[in-house]
């Protein structure tokens, strides 16, 4: 045994799909990889990509003198929601 009792096939599948989306996979690519017929199901894995876009936007805002917030503020905002 690995001692990772809470790691199930579903957890591994979700993690893999999330990482795939984070790497920039389109909804269609996620659908194909996971065998989904519905865009709605595939969009479930795009949450990480959306969060990453928020962090990047805040980081770019920091280059403008912090007028758009910071990456740490984006992380705090995301954790609160």
mmCIF file of the N, C-alpha and C atoms, coordinates in Angstrom:
data_MODEL
# 
_entry.id   MODEL 
# 
loop_
_atom_site.group_PDB 
_atom_site.id 
_atom_site.type_symbol 
_atom_site.label_atom_id 
_atom_site.label_alt_id 
_atom_site.label_comp_id 
_atom_site.label_asym_id 
_atom_site.label_entity_id 
_atom_site.label_seq_id 
_atom_site.pdbx_PDB_ins_code 
_atom_site.Cartn_x 
_atom_site.Cartn_y 
_atom_site.Cartn_z 
_atom_site.occupancy 
_atom_site.B_iso_or_equiv 
_atom_site.pdbx_formal_charge 
_atom_site.auth_seq_id 
_atom_site.auth_comp_id 
_atom_site.auth_asym_id 
_atom_site.auth_atom_id 
_atom_site.pdbx_PDB_model_num 
ATOM 1   N N  . UNK A 1 1  ? 0.828   -1.202 0.000   1.00 0.00 ? 1  UNK A N  1 
ATOM 2   C CA . UNK A 1 1  ? 0.000   0.000  0.000   1.00 0.00 ? 1  UNK A CA 1 
ATOM 3   C C  . UNK A 1 1  ? 0.864   1.253  0.000   1.00 0.00 ? 1  UNK A C  1 
ATOM 4   N N  . UNK A 1 2  ? 0.298   2.306  -0.516  1.00 0.00 ? 2  UNK A N  1 
ATOM 5   C CA . UNK A 1 2  ? 1.026   3.567  -0.610  1.00 0.00 ? 2  UNK A CA 1 
ATOM 6   C C  . UNK A 1 2  ? 0.813   4.466  0.601   1.00 0.00 ? 2  UNK A C  1 
ATOM 7   N N  . UNK A 1 3  ? -0.228  4.173  1.373   1.00 0.00 ? 3  UNK A N  1 
ATOM 8   C CA . UNK A 1 3  ? -0.548  5.038  2.507   1.00 0.00 ? 3  UNK A CA 1 
ATOM 9   C C  . UNK A 1 3  ? -1.349  6.260  2.088   1.00 0.00 ? 3  UNK A C  1 
ATOM 10  N N  . UNK A 1 4  ? -1.791  6.262  0.859   1.00 0.00 ? 4  UNK A N  1 
ATOM 11  C CA . UNK A 1 4  ? -2.582  7.378  0.331   1.00 0.00 ? 4  UNK A CA 1 
ATOM 12  C C  . UNK A 1 4  ? -4.025  6.923  0.146   1.00 0.00 ? 4  UNK A C  1 
ATOM 13  N N  . UNK A 1 5  ? -4.682  6.628  1.262   1.00 0.00 ? 5  UNK A N  1 
ATOM 14  C CA . UNK A 1 5  ? -6.027  6.063  1.222   1.00 0.00 ? 5  UNK A CA 1 
ATOM 15  C C  . UNK A 1 5  ? -7.060  6.975  0.573   1.00 0.00 ? 5  UNK A C  1 
ATOM 16  N N  . UNK A 1 6  ? -6.854  8.282  0.647   1.00 0.00 ? 6  UNK A N  1 
ATOM 17  C CA . UNK A 1 6  ? -7.829  9.216  0.080   1.00 0.00 ? 6  UNK A CA 1 
ATOM 18  C C  . UNK A 1 6  ? -7.594  9.491  -1.400  1.00 0.00 ? 6  UNK A C  1 
ATOM 19  N N  . UNK A 1 7  ? -6.576  8.886  -1.990  1.00 0.00 ? 7  UNK A N  1 
ATOM 20  C CA . UNK A 1 7  ? -6.303  9.066  -3.414  1.00 0.00 ? 7  UNK A CA 1 
ATOM 21  C C  . UNK A 1 7  ? -7.007  7.947  -4.176  1.00 0.00 ? 7  UNK A C  1 
ATOM 22  N N  . UNK A 1 8  ? -8.070  8.329  -4.857  1.00 0.00 ? 8  UNK A N  1 
ATOM 23  C CA . UNK A 1 8  ? -8.855  7.372  -5.626  1.00 0.00 ? 8  UNK A CA 1 
ATOM 24  C C  . UNK A 1 8  ? -8.616  7.593  -7.114  1.00 0.00 ? 8  UNK A C  1 
ATOM 25  N N  . UNK A 1 9  ? -9.127  6.698  -7.924  1.00 0.00 ? 9  UNK A N  1 
ATOM 26  C CA . UNK A 1 9  ? -9.037  6.866  -9.373  1.00 0.00 ? 9  UNK A CA 1 
ATOM 27  C C  . UNK A 1 9  ? -9.673  8.196  -9.780  1.00 0.00 ? 9  UNK A C  1 
ATOM 28  N N  . UNK A 1 10 ? -10.814 8.518  -9.170  1.00 0.00 ? 10 UNK A N  1 
ATOM 29  C CA . UNK A 1 10 ? -11.499 9.768  -9.509  1.00 0.00 ? 10 UNK A CA 1 
ATOM 30  C C  . UNK A 1 10 ? -10.622 10.979 -9.194  1.00 0.00 ? 10 UNK A C  1 
ATOM 31  N N  . UNK A 1 11 ? -9.952  10.968 -8.052  1.00 0.00 ? 11 UNK A N  1 
ATOM 32  C CA . UNK A 1 11 ? -9.065  12.073 -7.669  1.00 0.00 ? 11 UNK A CA 1 
ATOM 33  C C  . UNK A 1 11 ? -7.938  12.213 -8.695  1.00 0.00 ? 11 UNK A C  1 
ATOM 34  N N  . UNK A 1 12 ? -7.346  11.087 -9.079  1.00 0.00 ? 12 UNK A N  1 
ATOM 35  C CA . UNK A 1 12 ? -6.270  11.130 -10.074 1.00 0.00 ? 12 UNK A CA 1 
ATOM 36  C C  . UNK A 1 12 ? -6.773  11.634 -11.425 1.00 0.00 ? 12 UNK A C  1 
ATOM 37  N N  . UNK A 1 13 ? -7.955  11.189 -11.820 1.00 0.00 ? 13 UNK A N  1 
ATOM 38  C CA . UNK A 1 13 ? -8.545  11.627 -13.095 1.00 0.00 ? 13 UNK A CA 1 
ATOM 39  C C  . UNK A 1 13 ? -8.812  13.127 -13.063 1.00 0.00 ? 13 UNK A C  1 
ATOM 40  N N  . UNK A 1 14 ? -9.391  13.601 -11.967 1.00 0.00 ? 14 UNK A N  1 
ATOM 41  C CA . UNK A 1 14 ? -9.693  15.027 -11.829 1.00 0.00 ? 14 UNK A CA 1 
ATOM 42  C C  . UNK A 1 14 ? -8.408  15.852 -11.839 1.00 0.00 ? 14 UNK A C  1 
ATOM 43  N N  . UNK A 1 15 ? -7.405  15.393 -11.118 1.00 0.00 ? 15 UNK A N  1 
ATOM 44  C CA . UNK A 1 15 ? -6.133  16.107 -11.070 1.00 0.00 ? 15 UNK A CA 1 
ATOM 45  C C  . UNK A 1 15 ? -5.504  16.170 -12.459 1.00 0.00 ? 15 UNK A C  1 
ATOM 46  N N  . UNK A 1 16 ? -5.484  15.049 -13.150 1.00 0.00 ? 16 UNK A N  1 
ATOM 47  C CA . UNK A 1 16 ? -4.924  15.021 -14.504 1.00 0.00 ? 16 UNK A CA 1 
ATOM 48  C C  . UNK A 1 16 ? -5.659  15.953 -15.447 1.00 0.00 ? 16 UNK A C  1 
ATOM 49  N N  . UNK A 1 17 ? -6.973  15.953 -15.376 1.00 0.00 ? 17 UNK A N  1 
ATOM 50  C CA . UNK A 1 17 ? -7.767  16.819 -16.247 1.00 0.00 ? 17 UNK A CA 1 
ATOM 51  C C  . UNK A 1 17 ? -7.553  18.291 -15.905 1.00 0.00 ? 17 UNK A C  1 
ATOM 52  N N  . UNK A 1 18 ? -7.447  18.585 -14.614 1.00 0.00 ? 18 UNK A N  1 
ATOM 53  C CA . UNK A 1 18 ? -7.205  19.962 -14.189 1.00 0.00 ? 18 UNK A CA 1 
ATOM 54  C C  . UNK A 1 18 ? -5.848  20.440 -14.683 1.00 0.00 ? 18 UNK A C  1 
ATOM 55  N N  . UNK A 1 19 ? -4.836  19.605 -14.527 1.00 0.00 ? 19 UNK A N  1 
ATOM 56  C CA . UNK A 1 19 ? -3.498  19.974 -15.006 1.00 0.00 ? 19 UNK A CA 1 
ATOM 57  C C  . UNK A 1 19 ? -3.496  20.145 -16.515 1.00 0.00 ? 19 UNK A C  1 
ATOM 58  N N  . UNK A 1 20 ? -4.222  19.310 -17.209 1.00 0.00 ? 20 UNK A N  1 
ATOM 59  C CA . UNK A 1 20 ? -4.344  19.404 -18.666 1.00 0.00 ? 20 UNK A CA 1 
ATOM 60  C C  . UNK A 1 20 ? -4.929  20.773 -19.037 1.00 0.00 ? 20 UNK A C  1 
ATOM 61  N N  . UNK A 1 21 ? -5.976  21.177 -18.340 1.00 0.00 ? 21 UNK A N  1 
ATOM 62  C CA . UNK A 1 21 ? -6.589  22.488 -18.581 1.00 0.00 ? 21 UNK A CA 1 
ATOM 63  C C  . UNK A 1 21 ? -5.628  23.613 -18.228 1.00 0.00 ? 21 UNK A C  1 
ATOM 64  N N  . UNK A 1 22 ? -4.896  23.461 -17.128 1.00 0.00 ? 22 UNK A N  1 
ATOM 65  C CA . UNK A 1 22 ? -3.931  24.487 -16.727 1.00 0.00 ? 22 UNK A CA 1 
ATOM 66  C C  . UNK A 1 22 ? -2.840  24.667 -17.774 1.00 0.00 ? 22 UNK A C  1 
ATOM 67  N N  . UNK A 1 23 ? -2.519  23.616 -18.473 1.00 0.00 ? 23 UNK A N  1 
ATOM 68  C CA . UNK A 1 23 ? -1.497  23.700 -19.517 1.00 0.00 ? 23 UNK A CA 1 
ATOM 69  C C  . UNK A 1 23 ? -2.027  24.374 -20.772 1.00 0.00 ? 23 UNK A C  1 
ATOM 70  N N  . UNK A 1 24 ? -3.311  24.697 -20.774 1.00 0.00 ? 24 UNK A N  1 
ATOM 71  C CA . UNK A 1 24 ? -3.872  25.430 -21.897 1.00 0.00 ? 24 UNK A CA 1 
ATOM 72  C C  . UNK A 1 24 ? -4.783  24.631 -22.802 1.00 0.00 ? 24 UNK A C  1 
ATOM 73  N N  . UNK A 1 25 ? -5.158  23.424 -22.392 1.00 0.00 ? 25 UNK A N  1 
ATOM 74  C CA . UNK A 1 25 ? -6.056  22.619 -23.218 1.00 0.00 ? 25 UNK A CA 1 
ATOM 75  C C  . UNK A 1 25 ? -7.394  23.337 -23.396 1.00 0.00 ? 25 UNK A C  1 
ATOM 76  N N  . UNK A 1 26 ? -7.929  23.245 -24.579 1.00 0.00 ? 26 UNK A N  1 
ATOM 77  C CA . UNK A 1 26 ? -9.246  23.819 -24.847 1.00 0.00 ? 26 UNK A CA 1 
ATOM 78  C C  . UNK A 1 26 ? -10.323 22.905 -24.279 1.00 0.00 ? 26 UNK A C  1 
ATOM 79  N N  . UNK A 1 27 ? -11.530 23.411 -24.215 1.00 0.00 ? 27 UNK A N  1 
ATOM 80  C CA . UNK A 1 27 ? -12.652 22.602 -23.735 1.00 0.00 ? 27 UNK A CA 1 
ATOM 81  C C  . UNK A 1 27 ? -12.789 21.360 -24.606 1.00 0.00 ? 27 UNK A C  1 
ATOM 82  N N  . UNK A 1 28 ? -12.677 21.518 -25.910 1.00 0.00 ? 28 UNK A N  1 
ATOM 83  C CA . UNK A 1 28 ? -12.764 20.377 -26.839 1.00 0.00 ? 28 UNK A CA 1 
ATOM 84  C C  . UNK A 1 28 ? -11.690 19.337 -26.545 1.00 0.00 ? 28 UNK A C  1 
ATOM 85  N N  . UNK A 1 29 ? -10.484 19.791 -26.263 1.00 0.00 ? 29 UNK A N  1 
ATOM 86  C CA . UNK A 1 29 ? -9.395  18.860 -25.957 1.00 0.00 ? 29 UNK A CA 1 
ATOM 87  C C  . UNK A 1 29 ? -9.647  18.111 -24.649 1.00 0.00 ? 29 UNK A C  1 
ATOM 88  N N  . UNK A 1 30 ? -10.186 18.808 -23.648 1.00 0.00 ? 30 UNK A N  1 
ATOM 89  C CA . UNK A 1 30 ? -10.534 18.153 -22.390 1.00 0.00 ? 30 UNK A CA 1 
ATOM 90  C C  . UNK A 1 30 ? -11.644 17.136 -22.637 1.00 0.00 ? 30 UNK A C  1 
ATOM 91  N N  . UNK A 1 31 ? -12.632 17.512 -23.434 1.00 0.00 ? 31 UNK A N  1 
ATOM 92  C CA . UNK A 1 31 ? -13.725 16.596 -23.757 1.00 0.00 ? 31 UNK A CA 1 
ATOM 93  C C  . UNK A 1 31 ? -13.190 15.324 -24.404 1.00 0.00 ? 31 UNK A C  1 
ATOM 94  N N  . UNK A 1 32 ? -12.296 15.491 -25.357 1.00 0.00 ? 32 UNK A N  1 
ATOM 95  C CA . UNK A 1 32 ? -11.747 14.339 -26.067 1.00 0.00 ? 32 UNK A CA 1 
ATOM 96  C C  . UNK A 1 32 ? -10.917 13.462 -25.126 1.00 0.00 ? 32 UNK A C  1 
ATOM 97  N N  . UNK A 1 33 ? -10.105 14.093 -24.315 1.00 0.00 ? 33 UNK A N  1 
ATOM 98  C CA . UNK A 1 33 ? -9.230  13.339 -23.412 1.00 0.00 ? 33 UNK A CA 1 
ATOM 99  C C  . UNK A 1 33 ? -10.023 12.520 -22.404 1.00 0.00 ? 33 UNK A C  1 
ATOM 100 N N  . UNK A 1 34 ? -11.121 13.088 -21.890 1.00 0.00 ? 34 UNK A N  1 
ATOM 101 C CA . UNK A 1 34 ? -11.892 12.421 -20.847 1.00 0.00 ? 34 UNK A CA 1 
ATOM 102 C C  . UNK A 1 34 ? -13.096 11.644 -21.377 1.00 0.00 ? 34 UNK A C  1 
ATOM 103 N N  . UNK A 1 35 ? -13.369 11.802 -22.667 1.00 0.00 ? 35 UNK A N  1 
ATOM 104 C CA . UNK A 1 35 ? -14.504 11.088 -23.244 1.00 0.00 ? 35 UNK A CA 1 
ATOM 105 C C  . UNK A 1 35 ? -15.850 11.723 -22.940 1.00 0.00 ? 35 UNK A C  1 
ATOM 106 N N  . UNK A 1 36 ? -15.861 13.005 -22.649 1.00 0.00 ? 36 UNK A N  1 
ATOM 107 C CA . UNK A 1 36 ? -17.120 13.705 -22.365 1.00 0.00 ? 36 UNK A CA 1 
ATOM 108 C C  . UNK A 1 36 ? -17.827 14.087 -23.666 1.00 0.00 ? 36 UNK A C  1 
ATOM 109 N N  . UNK A 1 37 ? -19.121 14.031 -23.632 1.00 0.00 ? 37 UNK A N  1 
ATOM 110 C CA . UNK A 1 37 ? -19.923 14.493 -24.776 1.00 0.00 ? 37 UNK A CA 1 
ATOM 111 C C  . UNK A 1 37 ? -20.437 15.908 -24.546 1.00 0.00 ? 37 UNK A C  1 
ATOM 112 N N  . UNK A 1 38 ? -20.427 16.320 -23.304 1.00 0.00 ? 38 UNK A N  1 
ATOM 113 C CA . UNK A 1 38 ? -20.983 17.612 -22.918 1.00 0.00 ? 38 UNK A CA 1 
ATOM 114 C C  . UNK A 1 38 ? -19.872 18.618 -22.621 1.00 0.00 ? 38 UNK A C  1 
ATOM 115 N N  . UNK A 1 39 ? -20.003 19.803 -23.204 1.00 0.00 ? 39 UNK A N  1 
ATOM 116 C CA . UNK A 1 39 ? -19.053 20.874 -22.888 1.00 0.00 ? 39 UNK A CA 1 
ATOM 117 C C  . UNK A 1 39 ? -19.167 21.267 -21.421 1.00 0.00 ? 39 UNK A C  1 
ATOM 118 N N  . UNK A 1 40 ? -20.361 21.162 -20.891 1.00 0.00 ? 40 UNK A N  1 
ATOM 119 C CA . UNK A 1 40 ? -20.587 21.531 -19.492 1.00 0.00 ? 40 UNK A CA 1 
ATOM 120 C C  . UNK A 1 40 ? -19.723 20.685 -18.561 1.00 0.00 ? 40 UNK A C  1 
ATOM 121 N N  . UNK A 1 41 ? -19.634 19.393 -18.834 1.00 0.00 ? 41 UNK A N  1 
ATOM 122 C CA . UNK A 1 41 ? -18.789 18.518 -18.010 1.00 0.00 ? 41 UNK A CA 1 
ATOM 123 C C  . UNK A 1 41 ? -17.327 18.906 -18.132 1.00 0.00 ? 41 UNK A C  1 
ATOM 124 N N  . UNK A 1 42 ? -16.890 19.178 -19.343 1.00 0.00 ? 42 UNK A N  1 
ATOM 125 C CA . UNK A 1 42 ? -15.486 19.534 -19.567 1.00 0.00 ? 42 UNK A CA 1 
ATOM 126 C C  . UNK A 1 42 ? -15.147 20.879 -18.933 1.00 0.00 ? 42 UNK A C  1 
ATOM 127 N N  . UNK A 1 43 ? -16.087 21.779 -18.885 1.00 0.00 ? 43 UNK A N  1 
ATOM 128 C CA . UNK A 1 43 ? -15.850 23.100 -18.292 1.00 0.00 ? 43 UNK A CA 1 
ATOM 129 C C  . UNK A 1 43 ? -15.533 22.986 -16.803 1.00 0.00 ? 43 UNK A C  1 
ATOM 130 N N  . UNK A 1 44 ? -15.946 21.909 -16.186 1.00 0.00 ? 44 UNK A N  1 
ATOM 131 C CA . UNK A 1 44 ? -15.676 21.696 -14.765 1.00 0.00 ? 44 UNK A CA 1 
ATOM 132 C C  . UNK A 1 44 ? -14.174 21.763 -14.473 1.00 0.00 ? 44 UNK A C  1 
ATOM 133 N N  . UNK A 1 45 ? -13.375 21.361 -15.433 1.00 0.00 ? 45 UNK A N  1 
ATOM 134 C CA . UNK A 1 45 ? -11.923 21.318 -15.246 1.00 0.00 ? 45 UNK A CA 1 
ATOM 135 C C  . UNK A 1 45 ? -11.248 22.633 -15.628 1.00 0.00 ? 45 UNK A C  1 
ATOM 136 N N  . UNK A 1 46 ? -11.998 23.559 -16.153 1.00 0.00 ? 46 UNK A N  1 
ATOM 137 C CA . UNK A 1 46 ? -11.442 24.841 -16.557 1.00 0.00 ? 46 UNK A CA 1 
ATOM 138 C C  . UNK A 1 46 ? -11.318 25.806 -15.390 1.00 0.00 ? 46 UNK A C  1 
ATOM 139 N N  . UNK A 1 47 ? -11.863 25.465 -14.224 1.00 0.00 ? 47 UNK A N  1 
ATOM 140 C CA . UNK A 1 47 ? -11.791 26.380 -13.072 1.00 0.00 ? 47 UNK A CA 1 
ATOM 141 C C  . UNK A 1 47 ? -10.358 26.742 -12.740 1.00 0.00 ? 47 UNK A C  1 
ATOM 142 N N  . UNK A 1 48 ? -9.471  25.799 -12.867 1.00 0.00 ? 48 UNK A N  1 
ATOM 143 C CA . UNK A 1 48 ? -8.068  26.067 -12.558 1.00 0.00 ? 48 UNK A CA 1 
ATOM 144 C C  . UNK A 1 48 ? -7.471  27.025 -13.574 1.00 0.00 ? 48 UNK A C  1 
ATOM 145 N N  . UNK A 1 49 ? -7.859  26.854 -14.826 1.00 0.00 ? 49 UNK A N  1 
ATOM 146 C CA . UNK A 1 49 ? -7.358  27.749 -15.865 1.00 0.00 ? 49 UNK A CA 1 
ATOM 147 C C  . UNK A 1 49 ? -7.883  29.165 -15.629 1.00 0.00 ? 49 UNK A C  1 
ATOM 148 N N  . UNK A 1 50 ? -9.123  29.277 -15.186 1.00 0.00 ? 50 UNK A N  1 
ATOM 149 C CA . UNK A 1 50 ? -9.710  30.589 -14.895 1.00 0.00 ? 50 UNK A CA 1 
ATOM 150 C C  . UNK A 1 50 ? -8.965  31.250 -13.741 1.00 0.00 ? 50 UNK A C  1 
ATOM 151 N N  . UNK A 1 51 ? -8.672  30.473 -12.712 1.00 0.00 ? 51 UNK A N  1 
ATOM 152 C CA . UNK A 1 51 ? -7.921  31.008 -11.566 1.00 0.00 ? 51 UNK A CA 1 
ATOM 153 C C  . UNK A 1 51 ? -6.538  31.461 -11.996 1.00 0.00 ? 51 UNK A C  1 
ATOM 154 N N  . UNK A 1 52 ? -5.899  30.680 -12.846 1.00 0.00 ? 52 UNK A N  1 
ATOM 155 C CA . UNK A 1 52 ? -4.564  31.039 -13.338 1.00 0.00 ? 52 UNK A CA 1 
ATOM 156 C C  . UNK A 1 52 ? -4.627  32.347 -14.118 1.00 0.00 ? 52 UNK A C  1 
ATOM 157 N N  . UNK A 1 53 ? -5.651  32.537 -14.920 1.00 0.00 ? 53 UNK A N  1 
ATOM 158 C CA . UNK A 1 53 ? -5.801  33.784 -15.675 1.00 0.00 ? 53 UNK A CA 1 
ATOM 159 C C  . UNK A 1 53 ? -5.957  34.972 -14.720 1.00 0.00 ? 53 UNK A C  1 
ATOM 160 N N  . UNK A 1 54 ? -6.694  34.763 -13.627 1.00 0.00 ? 54 UNK A N  1 
ATOM 161 C CA . UNK A 1 54 ? -6.871  35.831 -12.636 1.00 0.00 ? 54 UNK A CA 1 
ATOM 162 C C  . UNK A 1 54 ? -5.525  36.187 -12.013 1.00 0.00 ? 54 UNK A C  1 
ATOM 163 N N  . UNK A 1 55 ? -4.735  35.165 -11.658 1.00 0.00 ? 55 UNK A N  1 
ATOM 164 C CA . UNK A 1 55 ? -3.432  35.416 -11.058 1.00 0.00 ? 55 UNK A CA 1 
ATOM 165 C C  . UNK A 1 55 ? -2.518  36.160 -12.031 1.00 0.00 ? 55 UNK A C  1 
ATOM 166 N N  . UNK A 1 56 ? -2.551  35.762 -13.289 1.00 0.00 ? 56 UNK A N  1 
ATOM 167 C CA . UNK A 1 56 ? -1.719  36.443 -14.288 1.00 0.00 ? 56 UNK A CA 1 
ATOM 168 C C  . UNK A 1 56 ? -2.140  37.902 -14.448 1.00 0.00 ? 56 UNK A C  1 
ATOM 169 N N  . UNK A 1 57 ? -3.441  38.146 -14.464 1.00 0.00 ? 57 UNK A N  1 
ATOM 170 C CA . UNK A 1 57 ? -3.936  39.520 -14.613 1.00 0.00 ? 57 UNK A CA 1 
ATOM 171 C C  . UNK A 1 57 ? -3.497  40.386 -13.433 1.00 0.00 ? 57 UNK A C  1 
ATOM 172 N N  . UNK A 1 58 ? -3.596  39.849 -12.224 1.00 0.00 ? 58 UNK A N  1 
ATOM 173 C CA . UNK A 1 58 ? -3.155  40.601 -11.058 1.00 0.00 ? 58 UNK A CA 1 
ATOM 174 C C  . UNK A 1 58 ? -1.650  40.853 -11.107 1.00 0.00 ? 58 UNK A C  1 
ATOM 175 N N  . UNK A 1 59 ? -0.910  39.850 -11.553 1.00 0.00 ? 59 UNK A N  1 
ATOM 176 C CA . UNK A 1 59 ? 0.531   40.023 -11.684 1.00 0.00 ? 59 UNK A CA 1 
ATOM 177 C C  . UNK A 1 59 ? 0.882   41.124 -12.660 1.00 0.00 ? 59 UNK A C  1 
ATOM 178 N N  . UNK A 1 60 ? 0.155   41.175 -13.753 1.00 0.00 ? 60 UNK A N  1 
ATOM 179 C CA . UNK A 1 60 ? 0.386   42.244 -14.731 1.00 0.00 ? 60 UNK A CA 1 
ATOM 180 C C  . UNK A 1 60 ? 0.003   43.591 -14.134 1.00 0.00 ? 60 UNK A C  1 
ATOM 181 N N  . UNK A 1 61 ? -1.044  43.594 -13.310 1.00 0.00 ? 61 UNK A N  1 
ATOM 182 C CA . UNK A 1 61 ? -1.444  44.825 -12.641 1.00 0.00 ? 61 UNK A CA 1 
ATOM 183 C C  . UNK A 1 61 ? -0.353  45.344 -11.731 1.00 0.00 ? 61 UNK A C  1 
ATOM 184 N N  . UNK A 1 62 ? 0.387   44.419 -11.118 1.00 0.00 ? 62 UNK A N  1 
ATOM 185 C CA . UNK A 1 62 ? 1.497   44.809 -10.257 1.00 0.00 ? 62 UNK A CA 1 
ATOM 186 C C  . UNK A 1 62 ? 2.552   45.578 -11.027 1.00 0.00 ? 62 UNK A C  1 
ATOM 187 N N  . UNK A 1 63 ? 2.706   45.249 -12.286 1.00 0.00 ? 63 UNK A N  1 
ATOM 188 C CA . UNK A 1 63 ? 3.670   45.971 -13.135 1.00 0.00 ? 63 UNK A CA 1 
ATOM 189 C C  . UNK A 1 63 ? 3.197   47.397 -13.422 1.00 0.00 ? 63 UNK A C  1 
ATOM 190 N N  . UNK A 1 64 ? 1.925   47.639 -13.202 1.00 0.00 ? 64 UNK A N  1 
ATOM 191 C CA . UNK A 1 64 ? 1.380   48.983 -13.406 1.00 0.00 ? 64 UNK A CA 1 
ATOM 192 C C  . UNK A 1 64 ? 1.320   49.750 -12.085 1.00 0.00 ? 64 UNK A C  1 
ATOM 193 N N  . UNK A 1 65 ? 2.161   49.374 -11.161 1.00 0.00 ? 65 UNK A N  1 
ATOM 194 C CA . UNK A 1 65 ? 2.196   50.087 -9.890  1.00 0.00 ? 65 UNK A CA 1 
ATOM 195 C C  . UNK A 1 65 ? 1.166   49.588 -8.900  1.00 0.00 ? 65 UNK A C  1 
ATOM 196 N N  . UNK A 1 66 ? 0.658   48.375 -9.104  1.00 0.00 ? 66 UNK A N  1 
ATOM 197 C CA . UNK A 1 66 ? -0.290  47.806 -8.157  1.00 0.00 ? 66 UNK A CA 1 
ATOM 198 C C  . UNK A 1 66 ? -1.693  48.339 -8.284  1.00 0.00 ? 66 UNK A C  1 
ATOM 199 N N  . UNK A 1 67 ? -1.973  49.087 -9.328  1.00 0.00 ? 67 UNK A N  1 
ATOM 200 C CA . UNK A 1 67 ? -3.298  49.672 -9.458  1.00 0.00 ? 67 UNK A CA 1 
ATOM 201 C C  . UNK A 1 67 ? -4.387  48.628 -9.689  1.00 0.00 ? 67 UNK A C  1 
ATOM 202 N N  . UNK A 1 68 ? -4.006  47.450 -10.162 1.00 0.00 ? 68 UNK A N  1 
ATOM 203 C CA . UNK A 1 68 ? -4.991  46.404 -10.405 1.00 0.00 ? 68 UNK A CA 1 
ATOM 204 C C  . UNK A 1 68 ? -4.912  45.285 -9.376  1.00 0.00 ? 68 UNK A C  1 
ATOM 205 N N  . UNK A 1 69 ? -4.169  45.479 -8.320  1.00 0.00 ? 69 UNK A N  1 
ATOM 206 C CA . UNK A 1 69 ? -4.034  44.461 -7.286  1.00 0.00 ? 69 UNK A CA 1 
ATOM 207 C C  . UNK A 1 69 ? -2.762  43.662 -7.478  1.00 0.00 ? 69 UNK A C  1 
ATOM 208 N N  . UNK A 1 70 ? -2.602  42.636 -6.657  1.00 0.00 ? 70 UNK A N  1 
ATOM 209 C CA . UNK A 1 70 ? -1.411  41.798 -6.706  1.00 0.00 ? 70 UNK A CA 1 
ATOM 210 C C  . UNK A 1 70 ? -1.818  40.335 -6.801  1.00 0.00 ? 70 UNK A C  1 
ATOM 211 N N  . UNK A 1 71 ? -0.859  39.492 -7.124  1.00 0.00 ? 71 UNK A N  1 
ATOM 212 C CA . UNK A 1 71 ? -1.128  38.059 -7.218  1.00 0.00 ? 71 UNK A CA 1 
ATOM 213 C C  . UNK A 1 71 ? -1.559  37.501 -5.868  1.00 0.00 ? 71 UNK A C  1 
ATOM 214 N N  . UNK A 1 72 ? -0.969  37.989 -4.773  1.00 0.00 ? 72 UNK A N  1 
ATOM 215 C CA . UNK A 1 72 ? -1.366  37.487 -3.455  1.00 0.00 ? 72 UNK A CA 1 
ATOM 216 C C  . UNK A 1 72 ? -2.798  37.894 -3.134  1.00 0.00 ? 72 UNK A C  1 
ATOM 217 N N  . UNK A 1 73 ? -3.221  39.065 -3.586  1.00 0.00 ? 73 UNK A N  1 
ATOM 218 C CA . UNK A 1 73 ? -4.618  39.474 -3.400  1.00 0.00 ? 73 UNK A CA 1 
ATOM 219 C C  . UNK A 1 73 ? -5.537  38.576 -4.208  1.00 0.00 ? 73 UNK A C  1 
ATOM 220 N N  . UNK A 1 74 ? -5.109  38.190 -5.399  1.00 0.00 ? 74 UNK A N  1 
ATOM 221 C CA . UNK A 1 74 ? -5.906  37.287 -6.237  1.00 0.00 ? 74 UNK A CA 1 
ATOM 222 C C  . UNK A 1 74 ? -6.065  35.951 -5.544  1.00 0.00 ? 74 UNK A C  1 
ATOM 223 N N  . UNK A 1 75 ? -4.978  35.447 -4.947  1.00 0.00 ? 75 UNK A N  1 
ATOM 224 C CA . UNK A 1 75 ? -5.039  34.166 -4.250  1.00 0.00 ? 75 UNK A CA 1 
ATOM 225 C C  . UNK A 1 75 ? -5.971  34.262 -3.046  1.00 0.00 ? 75 UNK A C  1 
ATOM 226 N N  . UNK A 1 76 ? -5.870  35.340 -2.276  1.00 0.00 ? 76 UNK A N  1 
ATOM 227 C CA . UNK A 1 76 ? -6.732  35.528 -1.112  1.00 0.00 ? 76 UNK A CA 1 
ATOM 228 C C  . UNK A 1 76 ? -8.192  35.621 -1.534  1.00 0.00 ? 76 UNK A C  1 
ATOM 229 N N  . UNK A 1 77 ? -8.439  36.331 -2.613  1.00 0.00 ? 77 UNK A N  1 
ATOM 230 C CA . UNK A 1 77 ? -9.803  36.481 -3.138  1.00 0.00 ? 77 UNK A CA 1 
ATOM 231 C C  . UNK A 1 77 ? -10.357 35.137 -3.575  1.00 0.00 ? 77 UNK A C  1 
ATOM 232 N N  . UNK A 1 78 ? -9.543  34.335 -4.239  1.00 0.00 ? 78 UNK A N  1 
ATOM 233 C CA . UNK A 1 78 ? -9.966  33.025 -4.720  1.00 0.00 ? 78 UNK A CA 1 
ATOM 234 C C  . UNK A 1 78 ? -10.238 32.079 -3.556  1.00 0.00 ? 78 UNK A C  1 
ATOM 235 N N  . UNK A 1 79 ? -9.405  32.127 -2.522  1.00 0.00 ? 79 UNK A N  1 
ATOM 236 C CA . UNK A 1 79 ? -9.588  31.256 -1.367  1.00 0.00 ? 79 UNK A CA 1 
ATOM 237 C C  . UNK A 1 79 ? -10.846 31.623 -0.591  1.00 0.00 ? 79 UNK A C  1 
ATOM 238 N N  . UNK A 1 80 ? -11.234 32.887 -0.622  1.00 0.00 ? 80 UNK A N  1 
ATOM 239 C CA . UNK A 1 80 ? -12.424 33.331 0.086   1.00 0.00 ? 80 UNK A CA 1 
ATOM 240 C C  . UNK A 1 80 ? -13.694 32.889 -0.624  1.00 0.00 ? 80 UNK A C  1 
ATOM 241 N N  . UNK A 1 81 ? -13.596 32.655 -1.935  1.00 0.00 ? 81 UNK A N  1 
ATOM 242 C CA . UNK A 1 81 ? -14.816 32.270 -2.679  1.00 0.00 ? 81 UNK A CA 1 
ATOM 243 C C  . UNK A 1 81 ? -14.999 30.797 -2.753  1.00 0.00 ? 81 UNK A C  1 
# 
